[in-house]
Amino acid sequence: MMTLMLIDDDVPMLEYVEFLLGSLGLELQLAASACSSEEALEQFHTVLPDLVIIDIGLPGMDGLELADAFRITKPEVRLIFLTCYEDFHYSKRAIQLEADDYLIKDELSPEQLKTSLGKAMGRFRSRQELLERYSLRQAIERNKEVLKQNFLKQLLSGTADREDTLQFGERLGISWKHPFLRLGFLHMDAASVTERYRYKDFPLIHFAVNNIALELSAGDSSITPVMSRDADIFLLWNVADPACPADGITRYMDSLVSKVEQYLKVTVRGFYSAATGSIRRFETLHLAFTESRDYNFYNAVTPVALLGEHTGFGQTAEWRGDKERGMLSLALEDHNAAWIDLAVNQWTHHVSEQRLLPRLVRELYANFVRQMAFESGGLAEEDYFIQLEQTVHVTEAARLTKRELRNLWRQHTLAPAAAEQKDIRLQAVDSFLEEHADKMVTSLDMAEHLHLNPSYFSRYFKKLSGVNFTDYVNQYKMNMAITMLSRPHETVENVAYLLGFSDRAYFSKVFKKYSGKNPSEFKVQPLDAEGTDK
């Protein structure tokens, strides 16, 4: 029997929904109910329900924030939202969270509740059946994949008898009829996987991607996919001519990328080498291919790419990143996650300009997370560091790091607040501004993000907030600028640049309009040797 949890700070509404449940005749057990965000978090982690009916307009952490927290703990949980309002923000966020329904309290009826719960229960069962089916297939195929990995080891050893090794491959269904090989690999973008699944789901997703790769290769025996021990799929393409075009492997990769996105909702990227080599010199071919893995670390992102030539990487960072580290501290001090994005974006810009050695970039990102964990008193996911080591592009490493930093920030910052909260509809706008604090966001950008007509959004926003959108954005940025300028040794030019202003004069004009003072009046004067202001 499935379990259900109810969350609503309106006790009569909570009792009414509980009353309706008793008459629906569903195989559903009420496992817990809560009247506050704090109680809901505690109860959820205790009972881990399969379904949750949750009020959006809770004080403190609202229902949408709670749902985010629930999904981190149990991604398969099904969600039904209750609200007194019919609003663009609610419906859009409910869609993003894959909610099963979005119900207006005043319109709630037994029939409507039964329909919504039935749909949620069906989706939960479907997901469970899918996971069980994959788990069974994984158990059956595990031995075969291990044998295929052993086959590769024998090829790489250079000591095993080559003919015996190829016969071993034949018994595994690897029948190479041509004398040459071209290598490639399929990489699961870790940042995209963590947007939808937990780290512990990576092996299952890896196996599912491998199944799709095997199904596609069934119609083309020249391509052999082999699961690696990390999150990639190794590809061996058997060809007759070393100068053959790459059409065969790129078509295969394009098809796989599309199917993985369709079925698993994650991003996979394909890479292939320019070189083709003899099967009998496989170890040399493989070594060159492995060394080229990071060559595309700063190249434009495409679904399928030829591994580029090595153009050289910077061996040391020319700056210590003190300002970026200070921004991470500000994220905790100011309870504003926008500082996280600014810090990581700035750092990413620096390493990309310098083309810093990818190994060092990963170390720098890992140190960002360790700093946030130390300052917040939180605990970083160990699997974050494992997946970070496997990233193939600077933007993937940056996105994965932002997610881990934001998780640590939430652990430290998000708690039920006693003070009156900002209107939840404005919180949607603030969230977008946080993520794009280093850009000049217009009302057109915001309207597109919310899937609204720009003219309607402008009128709606003015009515909601009392100011036009441009004034709201500028005030938001100037509040951040004041905090930045109050830090020692910060420059007006750097603050303007970080907040998306290309011209210092324009930034100063906007700053004075919204703060009443010039930027220099907010700057902290450095102390002289005796500890007094200069």
N, C-alpha and C positions, 0 to 999 in steps of 0.2 A: 504494500500500500504506500502511495506517495505521501509526503509530508508537506504541510503548508504553514506559513507564518504570516500573521497580520500585523501591520504597523500603521498606526494613526494616532495623533495626539488628541483627536476628538473621540472621547470615550464612548458617547452614544453611537457614533458611526461605527466604531469598532465592534460594539455589541450587536448592532444591526447586521453587519456583514456576517458575524459569527452565527447569528440567528438564521440568516438565509442559508448558510452552509448546511445546516442540519436538515433542510428540506430538499436538497438538490439530488441526493442519492448517488453521489460520486464516491469512488474509492479513494478517499482523501482524508487524511488525519490532520487535525489542527495540532501542530506540535508546539507552537509558541505564539504569543502576542505581545506587543510592546507599544508604549505610549510616548516614547522619547527616542531620539537618535542614539543616545548613550546606551539605553537599555536594549535597543534593537541590535546594535553592534555586538553586545555581550551575548544576547540570546542567539543571534545568528551563528556565532562561532561555536556555541554550545550544541545546537541541534542540527546545524547544516541542512536546512529544509530544501526540498526540491523546487517548491514554488513559493513566491512571496507576493502578497498584495500589499502595496505600499502607498501611503499618502505622499504626494510630492511636496506639499507646503508645510513640512515640519520645521520647527524652530531649530536653530543650530545647524547641524548638517541636514540639508534638505534631502528629499527622497532620491533625487538624481545622484547626489554625492554618495549617499548610502549604497545605492545600486552599483556604483563604480567600485566601492569597497567590497561589496558582496561578490562581484564578478572576479575580483582578484583572488579571493579565497576559494570560490566555487564557480568557475566559468559557465558550467552547464545549468546553473539555476535559472528558472523561468520567472519573468517579471510581469506583473500587472499593476499599472499605476492608477491611483485614484486622485482626483483633484476637483476643486471647486471652480476651476478656470478652464477656459478653452483658449489656448495661447500658442503662438508660433514657436516659442522657445521650448515649451513642454513637449509638443508633438515632435519637433525635430530631434531633441535629445532622446526621446523615447525610441525613435527610429534608430538612432545611433547605438543605443543600448540593446537593440533587438528585442524590445518589449513585445509581449504577446497581445497586449491591449492597453488602451488609454481611456479610462472610464470617468465620466462626469458624475460626481456624487448625487446631484439632484435628479439625475436621469437613471440611476441604478435600479434595475429590476432583477427578480430571481432568474428570469430567462436569460437576460443579458449576462449576468454573473456566471450562470451555468455554461453558456456558450464560450465565454472567455476562458474559464477554467478548463473546459474540455479541450480547447485549442492548445493551451499551455501544456496540459498533460500529454497530449499527442506529440508535441514537439520534444518534450523531455524524453518520452519513450523512444522516439526516433533517434535521438542523439545517443541514448544509452545502447540501443541496438547496434548503432554504427560503431561505437567504441568497442563493444563486445566482439563484433565481427572482425574488426581490425586486429584486436588482441589475439583472436583465434588464428587468423591468417599469419600473424607475426610469429606465433609459436610454431606453426607448421613450416614456415619458410626460414626460420632462424638458422637451422642447420645448413640449409643450402647457401645462405648468404655467407656464413662462416667459411664454408668450403670454397666459395668464389674468392673470398679474401685471401685464403691460403694459396689459391691458384695464382693470384697476383704476387704474393710473396715469393713464390717459386720463380716466377718470371723475373722478378727484381733481384733475386739472389745471384744470378749469373753462374751459380755452381751446379744447380740441378740440371739433369739431362733435359735438353730443350724438347726433344721429341716426346719423352715421357710426360712432360708438363703439358704439352699441347693435347696429348691423348686424355690426360686428366681433365682438361677443359672440355673436351668433346663429351665426356660422361656427364658434365654439368650443363650441357646444352650450348657450350661456347664453340661454335664451329666456324673457324676462320679459313676461308677459301682463297684469300689473297695474301700476298707477302708483306703488305705494309699496314701500319697503324697510324692513326691521327688521334690525339688525345683531347679530352674536354672534361668539364665538370659542371654540375648543376648545384647552385648554392641557394639554400633557403635563407632569405633575408630575415635575420633574427629580430630586427625591429618590427617588421610586419607580423611575425609570428606572435610576439609578446603583446601586440595590440589586441589579439583575439584569444590567445591561449596562455596557460601558465608554463613556466619553465619545465615543470615535470612532464608536460605534454610533448616536449620536443622529440623524444624517441618515437612516439606514436605518429606524429606528423611526418617525421623523417621516413618512417616505414610506409606511410600512405603515399608520399611523393615517389618513393621507390616503386611501389605497386603501379602507379600511373606510368612511370618510366618503363617498367617491364611490359605493360600492356601495349604501349606505343611501339616498343622495339620488337614485339611479336611479329609485326608485319614487315620488319626490316632486320633480318638476322645479322646484318653487317655492323649494327650498333649494339654493344654490350654494356648495360648499366651495372655498376657494382656499388653497393652501399659502402661508404667509408665509415670510420669509427667516430667521426664528428657528425656534423649535420649536412654533409654534402653527398652527392652521388657522382662517382667517378665514371667517365664514359670512354670506351675504347671503340674506335671506328675503323673497321677493317676495309682497306681500299686496295685496288689493283694498281693504281697509278699514283706515284708520289706527288705528281703535279695536278691532281684532280681538284676541281673547284669545291668549295665548302658547302654547296647547296644542300647536300644530303643531311649533314649534321645540323645546319641552321634551321632547316624546315622542321626537323625532329624537335629541336629545342623550342622553337616558336610554338609548336603545337602543345608541348608539355607545359610551358609557361602559362598558356591560355587555360588549359584544363585544370591546373593546380589552382589558379585564381578562381575558376568557376566552382570547383568542388570544395576546396579547403579555405578559400578566401585569404590566402597568403601569397606573398611575392616570391617567386623563384627567378634567379638570373642564370643564364647559360654563358659559359666561356669555352673557347676552343683555341687550340694552338695553330700557329701558322706552319709549323714544321711537321713533316711526315717522315717516319723512319721505319726501318726493317723490324719485323717481329723479333728477329734474332739479336737486335741491338736495343731491346726494350728498356733495359735499365738506364742506358744513356739518354734515350728519348724521355723517359719519365723524370729523370733528374732535371733536365732542362725545363720541362713543363712545370715541375714543382717550384723551381726558382723563379718562374715568371708569374706566379700566382698573384703577387702584389703589384704587378706592373700597371694595372688599371685603377689603382687606389684613388687617383685624383682625376681620372678621365670622366667624360660625360656618361651619365647613367643610361644604359639601354638594356632592354630585356635579354638580348643576345649580343655578345661582343667577342671579337677577336682579341686575344691577349696581346697587348702592345709590346713594343720593344722597351728595354730598360733605358731610361733617359737620366738616371741618377737621382738620388734622394739626399736631402740634407741630413747630416749625421748628428747635429746637435741643435737644440732650440736656442734662438738668439735672445729670448726674453723669458722671464721667470713666471709671468702670468699672475703677478700679485693683484692686479686690478680685477681680473676675472675671478680669482679666489675670494676677493673682497665682496664681489657680487653674490657669490654663493652664501656668504655670511649674511648679506642683506636680505636674501630670500627668507631666511629664518627670522631675522630681527624685525623685518617689516611685514611678515606674513604675506608676502607677495611673490608668487612663483614666477612672475615675469623676469625676475633677476636671473633665474636659472637659464632661461632661453637666451638672454642677452650674453651671459657668461660663455655658454657653450657655442653660440653663434660667433662670438668674437674670437674664441680660441680656434674654432674651425677655420675661420678666415685666415688667421695667422699661419696655421700649419699648412693650409692649402697654398698660400703664397710662397712659403718656403719649401714646399714639397718635402716635408720632414719625413724621415724614414718611418713607414707604417708601424713598425714595432714600437717606436718611441711614441707615436700618436696614441696607440692603444694604452700604453703605460700612463700617459698624461690624463686620458679620460678616466682610467681606473683610479688615479690619484684624486681626481675631482670627486668621485663617488666615495672614496675613503674619507676625504675631508668632510663631506656632508654627513656621513654616517657618524663620524666622531663628534661633530658640533651639534648634531641633532639628538645624539644618544640612541640612534636607531641602528638597525642591522641590515646591511646590504645583502642581497641575494647572492650566494656563492656562484650560482649558475650564470649570473650576469657576467662575471669575470671570465668564465669558460666561453660563453658565446661571444664576448668582446674579442677574444683572441682569434676567433674564426671570421670576423668581419672582413669583407673584401673591398669596401669603399668607405671613404671618410664620412659621407653622409649617413651611412648605415651605423657606423660607430657612434656618431653624434646623436642620432635619434634614439638608439638603444640607451645611451648615457642619459639623455634627457628624461627618458621614462624612469630609469632607476633613481635619478635625483628627485624627480617629482614624487615617486613613491615614498622616499625618505622624508621629503618635505610634508607630504600628507600625514605620515605617521606622527610628525612633530607638531604640525599646525592645525590640522582639521580636527576640531573637537566641538561639542555643543557650546555655543556662545550665549552668555546671558544678555548681552546688549542686543538691541534691535538690529536685525539683519537688513542689508540692502535688498530691494525688490529683486526677486529671483530672475525676472526678465532682464534686468540690467546686469545681473551676474553673468548671463550668457554673453553679453557684449564685453564685459570685463575679461572673461576667459579668452575671447578672441584677441583682445588687445594685449593680454599677457603673452600669447604665443607669437605676436607680431609686433612686439615693443620696439624692434629696431627698424620698422618700416612705417611709412606714412599711410595710415589706413584711412580710406575715404568711405563715405556713406554708400557708394556703389559697391565697394569691397564687402562691406558688412551686409548689405542687402542680398548680394549674391551668396554669401555664406549662409544666410538664413532662408534662402530660396524665396525672397519676397520682391515684389515690384519696388524699385528704388524710390519712386514718389510716395508710395504708400508707407514704406519704411520711414522716410524722413518725417512725414506727418505723425506717424504712430510714435516715433521716438521722442519727438518734441512734446507730444502730449504726455508721454510716460515720464520723462525726466525733467521737463520744464526748460530744457536748453536744446539748442540744435546739436547735431552730431559732431560737427567740427569743433565746437566749443568744448564738448564733453571729452573728445579725444585729446585736445590740447591741454585741458586741465589735468587729465590723467597723466600725460607725459611730463607736464611741469612739476607735478607732485613727485614723480620719480627723479626729475632733474634736481630738485631741491635736496633730496636725500643724497644724491651722488655728489653734489657740490659741497656738501657739508663734510665730506671726507678729506683728510689731508692730502695735499699734492695732486688733487684732481684738477684737470684743466677744462675750461669752458668748451674748447674745440672738441675734446674727446667725448664729453657728455652730449654735445650736439650730434656728433657722428653716431654714437651708440644708439641714440633715440631716433635716428633716421633723417636728421636734418643735414642737408648737403652744404648749407651756407650758415656760417656763424652769425652773421648780421641778422638774418631772418630768425634764427633761433633766439637771439637776444631780444628781438622785437616781440616775439611771441611770449617769451619768458616774462618780460616786463608787463605785458598786457594782463597776464593771468596771475602774476605774483605781486605786482606793484613795485618791484625792485629790479635792478639790473643783476645779471647772473653773478658778477664779481662781488656783490654785497652779501651773497650767501656762502662764498668761499671761506674755508677755515684758514687763517693765517698760520704759517709754520712757526714753531717755537724756536727761540734762540737757545744758546747753550745754557742760559740761566733759567730756562723754562718760562719766559715771558713772551707775549706776542711781539713779533717784530713790527 
